[in-house]
Amino acid sequence: MWRNRLALLALLLLAVGVLPPASSLYGVTGEESLLAQIRGFGQWIYTSVRPPLQLAPSAVETHDVSPFAINTFLELEVEPEKRLRSLQEIEAAGFGMIRQQFTWSDIEIQGKNDFEDCRNPEIGCISAWLKYDNIVDLAEQQGLEILARLDHPPAWSRALPPEESGYFGPPDRVSDYGDYVAAVANRYQGRIRFYQLWNEPNIYPEWGEQTVSPEDFVPFLCEGYARIKAIDPQALVVAPAVSPTIALNYRDLNNLVYLQRLYDAGGGACFDILAAQGYGLFSGAQDYRLRPTVINYPHHLFLRDVMVVNGDSHKPIWITELGWNTVPDDLPPAFGQVNLEQQGRYAVEAYQRLQADWPWVEVGGYWFYKRPSDSEIDQPFYYFRLVEPDFTPMPAYEMVQDYLTEGAAFEPRPSWWYGWQAVRHWLVLSGAGYLFWYVLTGLWIGQRPEDR
């Protein structure tokens, strides 16, 4: 009798361990087709036998900031009127922050300490700061905070020509990068609160024509961090988002390996916030499957685990880029492929999940608002846009706007949810283990004595 009761208990433990986090297969897998949903549910069950990630949901320290950000390319807009209109429509959509590049090669163009822009002979030399001053002014007028992305060194900062060093490769001298960071922080002290040092240094071509190396990047990160803090102690430094790649070669390095090596090299002391990218690629935001060799929207949970293991559980994560790509059929789906309705629906669900499931994620940055023209219409990258170059809104813009401006409703997970995730695999393993023993011993007991 006791064996049967324990078997029922084991079945209960097993059922609780594999309990899906939603009431539908779509809500578990983020997949649209039934076959993919069934396959995805099997993969979800597989996650229940893996050791849990260390997420420390209650340990994170957050800041007074809007969770809704969007990436902009305002430095490419020639007309100030278009910058203003962009920011007005971004604010009207409910976003509270822009992630905007303050391009080093566009600020200190010709040489060290040369902040003159003489590239247009028709107007002569003007201050290279004027355009960026205008962006900061307009953002303040619209009540938008700025995450300033600081990267893209000018050609003069490297001895080798761009064809050999790479157009995005690091400068030869760490101090040159520090001086540029300090120049931006000094100019906008008290006006810009958040600075991101570099972007995706773990992939090509963001680290130039050289082997990706977190050990070589850490001096740049720490130099920029120290220079910003010396000028504005209240400013916060965001580490560069490591690109979500599983590659292991000299040009592209697995993001989890890169982050751990960055910690090993001392980089953990040189940022206040970690950044991640949140691309769903071929599945939606409701995908709960976790496999380190597969990139999906919740992939950043593995980064959070690395942070906690390295003593950084108090630091939040910002998802600086999130979105789904609507590339047409005649172009390669390099970043996945969804339709226009899915793009908007997934984006809304991404913000809902960010707010409901992940207390360590403080900001989600939509990728991206618009490009200045349609000259890149033949590139898959172009089809992340929220608005056309002529300001025609995509369906995703209206769907995201409705969500953000109507109160961004979401249902936060109760505290027991995180406890359940931490013990799921123990429930499954103990329940399955006893049932296996139960079946084996049942077969043995059922044999005739002379057959034992």
C-alpha positions as CSV (number, residue, x, y, z in Angstrom):
1,M,0.0,0.0,0.0
2,W,2.8,2.4,0.9
3,R,4.5,1.8,-2.4
4,N,1.3,2.9,-4.3
5,R,0.9,6.0,-2.2
6,L,4.5,7.0,-2.8
7,A,3.9,6.4,-6.5
8,L,1.0,8.8,-6.5
9,L,3.2,11.3,-4.6
10,A,5.9,10.8,-7.2
11,L,3.4,11.4,-10.0
12,L,2.3,14.6,-8.3
13,L,5.9,15.8,-8.0
14,L,6.6,15.0,-11.6
15,A,3.5,16.8,-12.7
16,V,4.4,19.9,-10.6
17,G,7.9,19.9,-12.0
18,V,6.8,19.9,-15.6
19,L,3.9,22.2,-15.1
20,P,3.8,24.7,-18.0
21,P,4.0,28.4,-17.2
22,A,1.0,29.1,-19.4
23,S,-2.4,27.6,-20.4
24,S,-1.6,27.1,-24.1
25,L,1.2,25.6,-26.1
26,Y,1.8,29.0,-27.7
27,G,2.2,30.5,-24.3
28,V,5.0,28.0,-23.5
29,T,6.8,27.9,-26.8
30,G,6.2,31.2,-28.6
31,E,5.6,29.0,-31.7
32,E,2.7,29.6,-34.1
33,S,2.3,26.2,-35.8
34,L,0.9,23.2,-33.9
35,L,3.8,20.9,-34.9
36,A,6.3,23.4,-33.7
37,Q,4.3,23.9,-30.5
38,I,4.3,20.1,-29.8
39,R,8.0,19.8,-30.5
40,G,8.6,22.9,-28.4
41,F,6.6,21.6,-25.4
42,G,8.8,18.5,-25.4
43,Q,11.9,20.8,-25.3
44,W,10.2,22.7,-22.4
45,I,9.9,19.4,-20.5
46,Y,13.5,18.7,-21.1
47,T,14.4,21.9,-19.4
48,S,12.9,20.6,-16.2
49,V,15.7,18.0,-15.7
50,R,18.5,20.6,-16.0
51,P,20.0,22.2,-12.9
52,P,18.3,25.6,-12.3
53,L,19.9,28.9,-13.2
54,Q,20.9,31.2,-10.3
55,L,18.8,34.3,-10.9
56,A,18.5,36.0,-7.4
57,P,15.3,37.8,-8.4
58,S,15.1,39.8,-5.1
59,A,18.7,40.9,-5.0
60,V,18.7,43.4,-7.8
61,E,19.0,47.2,-7.2
62,T,16.9,49.2,-9.7
63,H,17.0,52.9,-10.7
64,D,14.3,55.5,-11.4
65,V,14.1,55.0,-15.1
66,S,11.4,54.2,-17.7
67,P,11.4,50.5,-18.7
68,F,10.6,51.5,-22.3
69,A,13.4,52.5,-24.5
70,I,14.0,52.6,-28.3
71,N,17.1,52.8,-30.5
72,T,17.5,55.8,-32.7
73,F,19.9,57.0,-35.4
74,L,19.3,60.7,-35.0
75,E,22.9,61.5,-35.9
76,L,22.1,60.4,-39.5
77,E,19.2,62.8,-39.8
78,V,20.5,65.9,-41.6
79,E,17.5,68.0,-40.9
80,P,16.9,69.0,-37.2
81,E,13.1,69.1,-38.0
82,K,13.2,65.3,-38.6
83,R,15.1,64.8,-35.3
84,L,12.4,66.8,-33.5
85,R,9.6,64.9,-35.2
86,S,11.2,61.6,-34.4
87,L,11.5,62.4,-30.7
88,Q,8.0,63.8,-30.6
89,E,6.6,60.5,-32.0
90,I,8.8,58.4,-29.8
91,E,7.4,60.3,-26.7
92,A,3.9,60.0,-28.1
93,A,4.3,56.2,-28.4
94,G,5.1,56.0,-24.7
95,F,8.8,55.5,-24.7
96,G,10.8,57.2,-22.0
97,M,14.4,56.7,-23.2
98,I,16.4,56.6,-26.4
99,R,19.6,54.7,-27.0
100,Q,21.6,57.0,-29.2
101,Q,25.1,56.6,-30.5
102,F,27.5,59.5,-29.9
103,T,29.8,58.3,-32.7
104,W,33.5,58.9,-31.9
105,S,34.4,59.1,-35.6
106,D,31.7,61.8,-36.1
107,I,32.8,63.9,-33.1
108,E,36.6,63.8,-33.1
109,I,36.9,63.4,-36.9
110,Q,40.3,64.4,-38.3
111,G,42.6,64.1,-35.3
112,K,43.2,64.2,-31.6
113,N,41.3,67.1,-29.9
114,D,39.9,68.2,-33.2
115,F,36.2,68.7,-32.8
116,E,35.6,70.5,-36.0
117,D,33.6,69.1,-38.9
118,C,35.0,70.3,-42.2
119,R,33.6,67.6,-44.4
120,N,31.1,69.8,-46.2
121,P,32.9,72.4,-48.3
122,E,29.7,74.3,-49.0
123,I,29.3,75.3,-45.3
124,G,32.9,75.2,-44.2
125,C,34.0,74.1,-40.8
126,I,31.5,73.8,-37.9
127,S,31.6,72.3,-34.5
128,A,31.1,68.6,-34.6
129,W,29.2,68.9,-31.3
130,L,26.4,70.9,-32.8
131,K,24.4,68.0,-34.0
132,Y,24.7,66.1,-30.7
133,D,23.9,69.2,-28.7
134,N,20.7,69.5,-30.7
135,I,19.9,65.8,-30.0
136,V,20.3,66.3,-26.3
137,D,18.3,69.6,-26.3
138,L,15.4,68.0,-28.2
139,A,15.4,64.9,-26.0
140,E,15.2,67.1,-22.9
141,Q,12.3,69.0,-24.5
142,Q,10.4,65.8,-24.9
143,G,11.2,64.5,-21.5
144,L,13.3,61.6,-22.8
145,E,16.4,60.2,-21.2
146,I,19.4,59.2,-23.2
147,L,21.5,56.1,-23.1
148,A,24.6,57.4,-24.9
149,R,26.5,54.6,-26.8
150,L,30.2,55.5,-27.1
151,D,32.1,53.6,-29.8
152,H,33.2,53.6,-33.4
153,P,36.7,54.9,-33.2
154,P,38.0,57.3,-36.0
155,A,40.6,56.1,-38.5
156,W,43.3,58.4,-37.0
157,S,43.2,56.4,-33.7
158,R,44.8,53.4,-35.4
159,A,48.1,53.1,-37.2
160,L,46.8,50.5,-39.6
161,P,44.3,51.6,-42.3
162,P,40.6,50.6,-41.8
163,E,40.9,47.9,-44.4
164,E,43.4,46.1,-42.2
165,S,42.3,47.1,-38.7
166,G,38.5,47.1,-39.3
167,Y,36.2,50.1,-39.4
168,F,35.0,49.4,-35.8
169,G,38.2,48.1,-34.3
170,P,39.6,49.5,-31.1
171,P,42.1,52.4,-31.0
172,D,45.8,51.7,-30.5
173,R,45.8,53.6,-27.2
174,V,43.4,53.0,-24.4
175,S,43.9,56.6,-23.3
176,D,42.5,58.0,-26.6
177,Y,39.3,56.2,-25.9
178,G,39.3,57.5,-22.4
179,D,39.8,61.1,-23.6
180,Y,36.8,60.7,-26.0
181,V,34.6,59.3,-23.3
182,A,35.6,62.1,-20.9
183,A,34.9,64.7,-23.6
184,V,31.3,63.4,-24.0
185,A,30.7,63.1,-20.3
186,N,32.2,66.5,-19.5
187,R,30.1,68.2,-22.2
188,Y,26.8,66.6,-21.1
189,Q,27.4,66.3,-17.3
190,G,24.1,66.4,-15.5
191,R,22.2,66.1,-18.7
192,I,23.0,62.5,-19.7
193,R,22.8,60.0,-16.9
194,F,23.6,56.7,-18.7
195,Y,26.6,55.8,-20.9
196,Q,27.2,52.5,-22.7
197,L,30.8,51.7,-23.5
198,W,31.0,49.9,-26.8
199,N,28.6,47.5,-28.4
200,E,28.8,43.7,-29.0
201,P,32.6,43.4,-28.7
202,N,32.3,39.6,-28.9
203,I,31.5,39.5,-32.6
204,Y,32.8,40.6,-36.0
205,P,33.1,43.3,-37.1
206,E,32.5,45.1,-33.7
207,W,36.1,44.3,-32.6
208,G,37.7,44.9,-36.0
209,E,39.9,42.6,-38.0
210,Q,41.5,40.9,-35.0
211,T,40.7,38.0,-32.6
212,V,37.9,38.8,-30.2
213,S,39.4,39.2,-26.8
214,P,37.5,40.1,-23.6
215,E,40.9,40.5,-21.9
216,D,41.9,43.2,-24.4
217,F,38.5,44.9,-24.1
218,V,38.5,45.2,-20.2
219,P,41.1,48.0,-20.2
220,F,38.9,50.1,-22.5
221,L,35.9,49.4,-20.3
222,C,37.6,50.3,-17.1
223,E,39.2,53.4,-18.6
224,G,35.9,54.7,-19.7
225,Y,34.2,53.8,-16.4
226,A,36.9,55.7,-14.4
227,R,36.8,58.7,-16.6
228,I,33.0,59.0,-16.5
229,K,32.9,58.6,-12.7
230,A,35.6,61.2,-12.2
231,I,33.5,63.7,-14.0
232,D,30.0,62.7,-12.9
233,P,29.9,60.3,-10.0
234,Q,26.1,60.1,-10.3
235,A,26.3,58.8,-13.9
236,L,25.8,55.1,-14.5
237,V,27.9,53.0,-16.9
238,V,26.2,50.3,-18.9
239,A,28.5,47.4,-20.1
240,P,28.2,46.6,-23.8
241,A,25.7,44.1,-24.7
242,V,27.4,40.8,-25.7
243,S,25.8,39.6,-28.9
244,P,23.8,36.4,-28.4
245,T,26.0,34.1,-30.4
246,I,27.0,30.5,-29.7
247,A,30.0,30.6,-32.0
248,L,33.5,29.7,-30.8
249,N,36.0,31.1,-33.2
250,Y,38.4,34.0,-33.4
251,R,35.9,36.3,-35.0
252,D,32.8,35.5,-32.9
253,L,32.9,34.3,-29.3
254,N,30.0,32.7,-27.4
255,N,28.4,35.4,-25.2
256,L,28.5,33.3,-22.0
257,V,32.2,32.4,-22.5
258,Y,32.9,36.1,-23.3
259,L,31.1,37.4,-20.2
260,Q,32.8,34.9,-17.8
261,R,36.3,35.8,-19.3
262,L,35.4,39.5,-18.9
263,Y,34.7,38.8,-15.2
264,D,37.9,36.8,-14.9
265,A,39.8,39.8,-16.3
266,G,38.4,42.2,-13.7
267,G,35.7,43.8,-15.9
268,G,33.0,43.3,-13.3
269,A,34.3,46.3,-11.3
270,C,33.9,48.6,-14.3
271,F,30.1,48.7,-15.0
272,D,26.9,49.4,-13.0
273,I,24.5,47.7,-15.4
274,L,24.9,44.8,-17.7
275,A,23.4,45.0,-21.2
276,A,21.9,42.1,-23.2
277,Q,20.2,41.7,-26.6
278,G,16.7,40.3,-26.7
279,Y,16.1,39.0,-30.2
280,G,13.4,36.3,-30.6
281,L,14.5,35.3,-34.1
282,F,12.2,32.4,-35.1
283,S,10.0,32.2,-31.9
284,G,8.0,34.8,-30.0
285,A,8.4,36.4,-26.7
286,Q,6.4,33.7,-24.9
287,D,9.2,31.1,-25.6
288,Y,10.1,29.6,-22.2
289,R,12.5,27.1,-23.5
290,L,16.1,27.5,-22.2
291,R,19.0,25.9,-24.1
292,P,22.4,27.6,-24.1
293,T,23.0,26.5,-27.7
294,V,19.7,28.2,-28.9
295,I,19.1,31.9,-29.2
296,N,15.6,33.1,-28.2
297,Y,14.1,36.0,-26.3
298,P,14.9,34.7,-22.8
299,H,18.5,33.8,-23.6
300,H,19.7,36.6,-21.3
301,L,18.8,34.4,-18.3
302,F,22.1,32.6,-18.9
303,L,23.9,35.9,-18.6
304,R,22.0,36.6,-15.4
305,D,23.3,33.3,-14.0
306,V,26.9,34.3,-14.9
307,M,26.3,37.6,-13.1
308,V,25.0,36.0,-9.9
309,V,27.8,33.4,-9.8
310,N,30.3,36.3,-10.1
311,G,28.8,38.3,-7.2
312,D,26.9,40.8,-9.4
313,S,23.3,39.8,-8.4
314,H,22.7,43.4,-7.3
315,K,23.2,44.8,-10.8
316,P,20.2,45.0,-13.2
317,I,20.2,43.9,-16.9
318,W,19.1,46.3,-19.6
319,I,17.9,44.6,-22.8
320,T,19.3,47.3,-25.1
321,E,17.9,45.7,-28.3
322,L,14.8,43.7,-28.8
323,G,12.6,43.1,-31.8
324,W,11.5,40.8,-34.6
325,N,12.3,41.0,-38.3
326,T,9.8,41.3,-41.1
327,V,12.3,40.5,-43.9
328,P,10.5,39.8,-47.3
329,D,10.8,36.3,-48.8
330,D,13.3,37.5,-51.5
331,L,15.9,38.3,-48.9
332,P,17.7,35.9,-46.5
333,P,16.1,35.6,-43.1
334,A,19.4,36.4,-41.3
335,F,17.6,37.6,-38.2
336,G,14.5,35.3,-38.3
337,Q,11.3,36.2,-40.1
338,V,7.8,37.1,-38.9
339,N,4.8,38.9,-40.5
340,L,3.8,42.5,-39.6
341,E,1.1,41.4,-37.1
342,Q,3.5,39.1,-35.3
343,Q,6.2,41.8,-35.1
344,G,3.9,44.1,-33.2
345,R,2.3,41.3,-31.1
346,Y,5.6,39.9,-30.1
347,A,6.9,43.3,-29.1
348,V,4.0,43.9,-26.8
349,E,4.4,40.4,-25.3
350,A,8.1,41.1,-24.9
351,Y,7.4,44.1,-22.8
352,Q,4.8,42.3,-20.8
353,R,7.1,39.4,-20.0
354,L,10.0,41.8,-19.3
355,Q,7.9,43.5,-16.6
356,A,6.2,40.4,-15.3
357,D,8.8,37.6,-15.2
358,W,12.2,39.3,-14.8
359,P,12.6,41.7,-11.9
360,W,16.4,41.9,-12.7
361,V,15.6,43.4,-16.2
362,E,15.0,47.1,-15.8
363,V,14.8,48.4,-19.4
364,G,13.9,47.0,-22.8
365,G,15.1,48.9,-25.9
366,Y,13.2,48.4,-29.1
367,W,15.4,47.9,-32.2
368,F,14.8,50.3,-33.9
369,Y,12.8,53.5,-34.6
370,K,13.7,54.4,-38.2
371,R,16.5,54.8,-40.7
372,P,16.9,58.2,-42.5
373,S,16.2,56.6,-46.0
374,D,15.2,53.4,-47.7
375,S,18.7,52.9,-49.2
376,E,19.1,49.8,-47.1
377,I,15.9,48.2,-48.3
378,D,17.9,45.3,-49.7
379,Q,19.4,44.4,-46.3
380,P,17.6,42.2,-43.7
381,F,18.7,44.6,-41.0
382,Y,16.3,47.3,-42.4
383,Y,13.2,45.3,-41.5
384,F,13.4,45.8,-37.8
385,R,12.1,49.3,-38.2
386,L,9.1,50.6,-36.3
387,V,8.5,53.6,-38.7
388,E,9.3,54.0,-42.3
389,P,11.9,56.7,-43.3
390,D,9.0,59.0,-44.3
391,F,7.5,58.6,-40.8
392,T,4.7,56.2,-42.0
393,P,4.1,54.0,-38.9
394,M,4.4,50.2,-39.2
395,P,1.6,48.2,-37.6
396,A,4.0,47.4,-34.7
397,Y,4.3,51.1,-33.9
398,E,0.6,51.4,-33.3
399,M,0.4,48.1,-31.3
400,V,3.3,49.1,-29.1
401,Q,1.9,52.6,-28.7
402,D,-1.5,51.2,-27.6
403,Y,0.2,49.1,-25.0
404,L,2.6,51.7,-23.6
405,T,0.1,54.5,-23.5
406,E,-2.8,52.5,-22.0
407,G,-0.9,51.6,-18.8
408,A,1.3,48.8,-19.9
409,A,-0.8,46.2,-18.2
410,F,0.9,43.0,-17.0
411,E,0.5,40.4,-14.3
412,P,3.6,40.1,-12.1
413,R,4.7,36.7,-11.2
414,P,4.2,35.8,-7.5
415,S,7.2,35.1,-5.3
416,W,6.6,31.4,-5.3
417,W,7.1,31.3,-9.1
418,Y,10.8,31.8,-8.7
419,G,11.1,29.2,-5.9
420,W,9.3,26.7,-8.1
421,Q,11.7,27.3,-10.9
422,A,14.6,26.7,-8.5
423,V,13.4,23.3,-7.4
424,R,11.7,22.1,-10.6
425,H,14.5,19.7,-11.5
426,W,14.5,18.2,-8.1
427,L,10.8,17.5,-8.2
428,V,11.1,15.9,-11.6
429,L,14.2,13.8,-10.8
430,S,12.9,12.6,-7.5
431,G,9.4,11.8,-8.9
432,A,10.8,10.1,-12.0
433,G,13.4,8.3,-10.0
434,Y,10.9,6.8,-7.6
435,L,8.6,5.8,-10.5
436,F,11.4,4.0,-12.2
437,W,12.2,2.1,-9.0
438,Y,8.5,1.4,-8.5
439,V,8.2,-0.2,-12.0
440,L,11.4,-2.2,-11.6
441,T,10.5,-3.6,-8.2
442,G,7.0,-4.2,-9.4
443,L,8.3,-6.4,-12.2
444,W,10.6,-8.2,-9.8
445,I,7.8,-8.8,-7.2
446,G,5.5,-10.0,-10.0
447,Q,7.9,-12.8,-11.1
448,R,7.4,-16.4,-10.0
449,P,9.8,-17.4,-7.2
450,E,11.4,-20.0,-9.4
451,D,12.1,-17.3,-12.1
452,R,13.9,-14.9,-9.7
